Amino acid sequence: MNKLAALAACLMLPLLSACGFQPLYGNNTAPQLSSIFVEDIAERNGFELRTRLIDILDSDGMQTNKRYRLKVTLSESSQGIALQNDAAITRYNNRMEARFVLSDAGGKEIYRGTQSELSSYNVVQSPYATLAAEQDSGKRAVQDMAERIRLELAVWFRRQK
């Protein structure tokens, strides 16, 4: 049965090229992505987001010889969502939203986008454990958001060709 499924999949591959499907990672957007300078992000998780973006864009973090600039504005909010019988909050949802603007070297805006992320953590008896859970929740949200920003920029560069 596995051989039949593999054969069917191989026979379907030519149909994908006929519909205009082109894999994003099949083209080379890496030079454009690595030529983006990510500006400092002032918000609480901004340093983590900037560092992650520099890593996944394969940039060196230096402003010299960059063709593009990425300015990110990060906003965060927290909301208690679970209550105990004594009205103590036991779970929080953190919402993060990143608005970003890609500009060319001359400062002309060429692309604008928004990404948002929802993460959560539990409140436990230990204040240290709760703080660690909150920080981990923020770090996971930033990592996911950076991946989605990179993907959105890669799609934009791909469409420009």
LOVOKOL-805724 format. One record per residue (C-alpha): chain; residue number from 1; z, y, x; residue in three letters. Coordinates in nm, 2 decimals, decimal comma. Layout:
# LOVOKOL-805724
+-------+-----+--------+--------+--------+------+
: kette :  nr :     pz :     py :     px : rest :
+-------+-----+--------+--------+--------+------+
:     A : NUM :      Z :      Y :      X :  ALA :
...
+-------+-----+--------+--------+--------+------+
END
This chain:
# LOVOKOL-805724
+-------+-----+--------+--------+--------+------+
: kette :  nr :     pz :     py :     px : rest :
+-------+-----+--------+--------+--------+------+
:     A :   1 :   0,00 :   0,00 :   0,00 :  MET :
:     A :   2 :   0,07 :   0,24 :   0,29 :  ASN :
:     A :   3 :  -0,28 :   0,19 :   0,43 :  LYS :
:     A :   4 :  -0,43 :   0,27 :   0,09 :  LEU :
:     A :   5 :  -0,23 :   0,60 :   0,07 :  ALA :
:     A :   6 :  -0,33 :   0,69 :   0,43 :  ALA :
:     A :   7 :  -0,69 :   0,63 :   0,35 :  LEU :
:     A :   8 :  -0,67 :   0,84 :   0,03 :  ALA :
:     A :   9 :  -0,51 :   1,12 :   0,23 :  ALA :
:     A :  10 :  -0,78 :   1,11 :   0,49 :  CYS :
:     A :  11 :  -1,05 :   1,12 :   0,23 :  LEU :
:     A :  12 :  -0,89 :   1,43 :   0,07 :  MET :
:     A :  13 :  -0,88 :   1,64 :   0,39 :  LEU :
:     A :  14 :  -1,24 :   1,76 :   0,37 :  PRO :
:     A :  15 :  -1,17 :   1,89 :   0,02 :  LEU :
:     A :  16 :  -0,91 :   2,13 :   0,16 :  LEU :
:     A :  17 :  -1,15 :   2,30 :   0,39 :  SER :
:     A :  18 :  -1,40 :   2,34 :   0,11 :  ALA :
:     A :  19 :  -1,14 :   2,54 :  -0,10 :  CYS :
:     A :  20 :  -1,08 :   2,79 :   0,19 :  GLY :
:     A :  21 :  -0,74 :   2,65 :   0,29 :  PHE :
:     A :  22 :  -0,66 :   2,74 :   0,65 :  GLN :
:     A :  23 :  -0,32 :   2,65 :   0,79 :  PRO :
:     A :  24 :  -0,13 :   2,95 :   0,92 :  LEU :
:     A :  25 :  -0,02 :   2,78 :   1,24 :  TYR :
:     A :  26 :  -0,38 :   2,68 :   1,31 :  GLY :
:     A :  27 :  -0,47 :   3,03 :   1,41 :  ASN :
:     A :  28 :  -0,32 :   3,22 :   1,69 :  ASN :
:     A :  29 :  -0,10 :   3,51 :   1,56 :  THR :
:     A :  30 :   0,14 :   3,46 :   1,85 :  ALA :
:     A :  31 :   0,00 :   3,75 :   2,06 :  PRO :
:     A :  32 :   0,04 :   4,00 :   1,77 :  GLN :
:     A :  33 :   0,39 :   3,88 :   1,69 :  LEU :
:     A :  34 :   0,50 :   3,89 :   2,05 :  SER :
:     A :  35 :   0,37 :   4,25 :   2,08 :  SER :
:     A :  36 :   0,62 :   4,38 :   1,82 :  ILE :
:     A :  37 :   0,92 :   4,58 :   1,94 :  PHE :
:     A :  38 :   1,22 :   4,53 :   1,70 :  VAL :
:     A :  39 :   1,42 :   4,85 :   1,67 :  GLU :
:     A :  40 :   1,80 :   4,84 :   1,67 :  ASP :
:     A :  41 :   1,96 :   4,76 :   1,33 :  ILE :
:     A :  42 :   2,28 :   4,94 :   1,27 :  ALA :
:     A :  43 :   2,43 :   4,73 :   0,99 :  GLU :
:     A :  44 :   2,71 :   4,47 :   1,03 :  ARG :
:     A :  45 :   2,48 :   4,17 :   1,08 :  ASN :
:     A :  46 :   2,20 :   4,39 :   1,23 :  GLY :
:     A :  47 :   2,26 :   4,28 :   1,59 :  PHE :
:     A :  48 :   2,23 :   3,92 :   1,49 :  GLU :
:     A :  49 :   1,91 :   3,98 :   1,29 :  LEU :
:     A :  50 :   1,75 :   4,18 :   1,57 :  ARG :
:     A :  51 :   1,83 :   3,91 :   1,83 :  THR :
:     A :  52 :   1,69 :   3,64 :   1,60 :  ARG :
:     A :  53 :   1,37 :   3,83 :   1,53 :  LEU :
:     A :  54 :   1,32 :   3,89 :   1,90 :  ILE :
:     A :  55 :   1,36 :   3,52 :   1,97 :  ASP :
:     A :  56 :   1,13 :   3,39 :   1,70 :  ILE :
:     A :  57 :   0,86 :   3,66 :   1,76 :  LEU :
:     A :  58 :   0,87 :   3,55 :   2,12 :  ASP :
:     A :  59 :   0,91 :   3,91 :   2,22 :  SER :
:     A :  60 :   1,11 :   4,03 :   2,53 :  ASP :
:     A :  61 :   1,30 :   4,30 :   2,34 :  GLY :
:     A :  62 :   1,16 :   4,58 :   2,56 :  MET :
:     A :  63 :   0,98 :   4,87 :   2,41 :  GLN :
:     A :  64 :   0,73 :   4,92 :   2,69 :  THR :
:     A :  65 :   0,37 :   4,80 :   2,63 :  ASN :
:     A :  66 :   0,43 :   4,70 :   2,27 :  LYS :
:     A :  67 :   0,15 :   4,76 :   2,02 :  ARG :
:     A :  68 :   0,38 :   4,75 :   1,71 :  TYR :
:     A :  69 :   0,73 :   4,86 :   1,61 :  ARG :
:     A :  70 :   0,94 :   4,69 :   1,35 :  LEU :
:     A :  71 :   1,21 :   4,90 :   1,18 :  LYS :
:     A :  72 :   1,45 :   4,70 :   0,96 :  VAL :
:     A :  73 :   1,71 :   4,84 :   0,72 :  THR :
:     A :  74 :   1,97 :   4,59 :   0,62 :  LEU :
:     A :  75 :   2,19 :   4,62 :   0,32 :  SER :
:     A :  76 :   2,47 :   4,37 :   0,22 :  GLU :
:     A :  77 :   2,69 :   4,32 :  -0,08 :  SER :
:     A :  78 :   2,96 :   4,07 :  -0,17 :  SER :
:     A :  79 :   3,06 :   3,94 :  -0,51 :  GLN :
:     A :  80 :   3,34 :   3,71 :  -0,61 :  GLY :
:     A :  81 :   3,21 :   3,43 :  -0,83 :  ILE :
:     A :  82 :   3,48 :   3,17 :  -0,87 :  ALA :
:     A :  83 :   3,84 :   3,23 :  -0,99 :  LEU :
:     A :  84 :   4,15 :   3,02 :  -1,00 :  GLN :
:     A :  85 :   4,39 :   3,02 :  -1,29 :  ASN :
:     A :  86 :   4,59 :   3,30 :  -1,13 :  ASP :
:     A :  87 :   4,27 :   3,52 :  -1,10 :  ALA :
:     A :  88 :   4,24 :   3,47 :  -0,73 :  ALA :
:     A :  89 :   3,88 :   3,46 :  -0,61 :  ILE :
:     A :  90 :   3,79 :   3,13 :  -0,44 :  THR :
:     A :  91 :   3,42 :   3,18 :  -0,37 :  ARG :
:     A :  92 :   3,20 :   3,47 :  -0,27 :  TYR :
:     A :  93 :   2,83 :   3,52 :  -0,28 :  ASN :
:     A :  94 :   2,69 :   3,75 :  -0,02 :  ASN :
:     A :  95 :   2,35 :   3,92 :  -0,08 :  ARG :
:     A :  96 :   2,15 :   4,06 :   0,21 :  MET :
:     A :  97 :   1,84 :   4,26 :   0,17 :  GLU :
:     A :  98 :   1,61 :   4,36 :   0,46 :  ALA :
:     A :  99 :   1,35 :   4,63 :   0,41 :  ARG :
:     A : 100 :   1,11 :   4,65 :   0,70 :  PHE :
:     A : 101 :   0,83 :   4,86 :   0,81 :  VAL :
:     A : 102 :   0,57 :   4,76 :   1,07 :  LEU :
:     A : 103 :   0,41 :   5,06 :   1,25 :  SER :
:     A : 104 :   0,15 :   5,08 :   1,52 :  ASP :
:     A : 105 :   0,22 :   5,23 :   1,86 :  ALA :
:     A : 106 :   0,13 :   5,58 :   1,73 :  GLY :
:     A : 107 :   0,39 :   5,56 :   1,45 :  GLY :
:     A : 108 :   0,15 :   5,50 :   1,16 :  LYS :
:     A : 109 :   0,29 :   5,27 :   0,90 :  GLU :
:     A : 110 :   0,06 :   4,96 :   0,86 :  ILE :
:     A : 111 :   0,28 :   4,72 :   0,66 :  TYR :
:     A : 112 :   0,60 :   4,73 :   0,45 :  ARG :
:     A : 113 :   0,80 :   4,44 :   0,31 :  GLY :
:     A : 114 :   1,13 :   4,32 :   0,17 :  THR :
:     A : 115 :   1,32 :   4,00 :   0,21 :  GLN :
:     A : 116 :   1,65 :   3,91 :   0,05 :  SER :
:     A : 117 :   1,89 :   3,62 :   0,10 :  GLU :
:     A : 118 :   2,18 :   3,49 :  -0,09 :  LEU :
:     A : 119 :   2,46 :   3,30 :   0,09 :  SER :
:     A : 120 :   2,80 :   3,19 :  -0,01 :  SER :
:     A : 121 :   3,14 :   3,08 :   0,13 :  TYR :
:     A : 122 :   3,47 :   2,95 :   0,00 :  ASN :
:     A : 123 :   3,80 :   3,12 :   0,03 :  VAL :
:     A : 124 :   4,07 :   2,88 :   0,16 :  VAL :
:     A : 125 :   4,44 :   2,90 :   0,25 :  GLN :
:     A : 126 :   4,38 :   2,99 :   0,61 :  SER :
:     A : 127 :   4,26 :   3,35 :   0,66 :  PRO :
:     A : 128 :   4,10 :   3,25 :   0,99 :  TYR :
:     A : 129 :   3,90 :   2,97 :   0,83 :  ALA :
:     A : 130 :   3,79 :   3,21 :   0,55 :  THR :
:     A : 131 :   3,68 :   3,46 :   0,80 :  LEU :
:     A : 132 :   3,49 :   3,20 :   1,00 :  ALA :
:     A : 133 :   3,32 :   3,08 :   0,68 :  ALA :
:     A : 134 :   3,22 :   3,43 :   0,59 :  GLU :
:     A : 135 :   3,08 :   3,50 :   0,94 :  GLN :
:     A : 136 :   2,89 :   3,16 :   0,93 :  ASP :
:     A : 137 :   2,75 :   3,25 :   0,59 :  SER :
:     A : 138 :   2,62 :   3,58 :   0,72 :  GLY :
:     A : 139 :   2,47 :   3,41 :   1,03 :  LYS :
:     A : 140 :   2,29 :   3,15 :   0,82 :  ARG :
:     A : 141 :   2,15 :   3,42 :   0,59 :  ALA :
:     A : 142 :   2,03 :   3,63 :   0,89 :  VAL :
:     A : 143 :   1,85 :   3,32 :   1,05 :  GLN :
:     A : 144 :   1,67 :   3,24 :   0,72 :  ASP :
:     A : 145 :   1,58 :   3,60 :   0,67 :  MET :
:     A : 146 :   1,44 :   3,64 :   1,02 :  ALA :
:     A : 147 :   1,22 :   3,33 :   0,97 :  GLU :
:     A : 148 :   1,08 :   3,47 :   0,64 :  ARG :
:     A : 149 :   1,01 :   3,81 :   0,80 :  ILE :
:     A : 150 :   0,82 :   3,64 :   1,08 :  ARG :
:     A : 151 :   0,63 :   3,43 :   0,84 :  LEU :
:     A : 152 :   0,54 :   3,73 :   0,63 :  GLU :
:     A : 153 :   0,42 :   3,92 :   0,93 :  LEU :
:     A : 154 :   0,22 :   3,62 :   1,05 :  ALA :
:     A : 155 :   0,05 :   3,60 :   0,72 :  VAL :
:     A : 156 :  -0,03 :   3,97 :   0,73 :  TRP :
:     A : 157 :  -0,18 :   3,95 :   1,08 :  PHE :
:     A : 158 :  -0,38 :   3,65 :   0,97 :  ARG :
:     A : 159 :  -0,53 :   3,84 :   0,67 :  ARG :
:     A : 160 :  -0,63 :   4,13 :   0,90 :  GLN :
:     A : 161 :  -0,87 :   3,90 :   1,09 :  LYS :
+-------+-----+--------+--------+--------+------+
END
